[in-house]
Amino acid sequence: MHPKIDSEKTPTPITQNKKSTSLKPKPTGKRKVKPRIGDDGQPEAVTAVMDHAPVHPVYVFTNGLFRPIQNGSRQSGTHVDGKYISGQSTVHCHWDSEEALDITDQSVLFYLCQLGATKKRTMTIDMKAWDAVNAENKPTASKDTRKAAKLMQLAGSGRYFPLVAITTTAAEIAKGIGLSSTGSNSKTVLNSLERLSKTKMTRTVCNPTDPSTNGMGLTTVICMVAQANRKIAIALNAELSARCTNHKGVVWINMEEQRALESKPAKRLHAWLSAWACQYNKKAIGMEMLPRHIYGPLKGTASAIHSRLDTARAAVREIAALPGWHFSVNIKSDQLKVRKPLFVGTDTDAAFTVVASATTEKKSL
């Protein structure tokens, strides 16, 4: 709290000289949090380390983009639609991948976003006019910029947005998503990176108030280039890059919680609840709605749908065991009330900043 200045206590004539009281500067990236009082009348637990990934909401809210898959279902591919609002525009997105994207792919992408928000680890690629040529019809942009544009298959609307790039290794990513640094796990990560780099996204911009901004664009989710010493240079597409540098409207995914969850349905539901739930008020949702946020649109026989509902219930129990999450179920209506942990975000050095973040005590259904 800032100390009061004397002039705030007693009005002083403007002509009278008075010594000013120096204000103690606030610590950057930190603020005190008054713990909530839980249902048991005790202060709720407080976590002090921020281990979060800032992710664009469209990559969390789009049902079916990432889903648990069984043996043989990867060949079904991923073909889903989502949308988000940007200013006065609605941006419709469509993803196409020959191989279905699973929960490991989701975890890898989240960790890349976490790295992309760590200032010491990133560089920004200015894509402005990357396809421009001079009077001699020769490219004016750098070779690296043009290579990134080619790998990301940039075209149309959004092709000039800046991209965030990082350098990492498969072993580092494996560790970041909770896997041991073994050769087989590194190969699993490389396979995920390959799928993400081949997943195409079409964006269609619709602005009824300014049709001149409308258009269609093409990009992949990421692009990557192998380097020496097993390092990989990776660039995130425009939407993901924007949320790594500007956290307005971002979904903060708690990577510590993601690593603590064992089942893939729980990891997927946790991501969706992190975007949907409120940290202050309890929100209600029917239990029957949860499977679509794990698997995408419900298809199959009645027994298959019932099985997925059972899986969703098990995922809820797993998430409820995490400190800070509050769940309660109305047995008659089968309505689930959810509140996520109290979280204090910061824009300084992003995802690895130490802050004071309050969470609730561990509860179970």
PyMOL commands that set and color helices and strands:
alter all, ss='L'
color gray80, all
select helices_A, chain A and resi 6-9+58-61+74-76+103-116+119-121+143-151+170-176+183-198+211-213+228-230+238-245+255-260+264-276+287-295+302-320+350-352
alter helices_A, ss='H'
color red, helices_A
select strands_A, chain A and resi 46-49+52-55+78-86+89-97+122-125+155-156+163-169+200-206+215-220+222-226+231-236+251-254+283-286+326-330+335-339+354-358
alter strands_A, ss='S'
color yellow, strands_A
deselect
rebuild
show_as cartoon
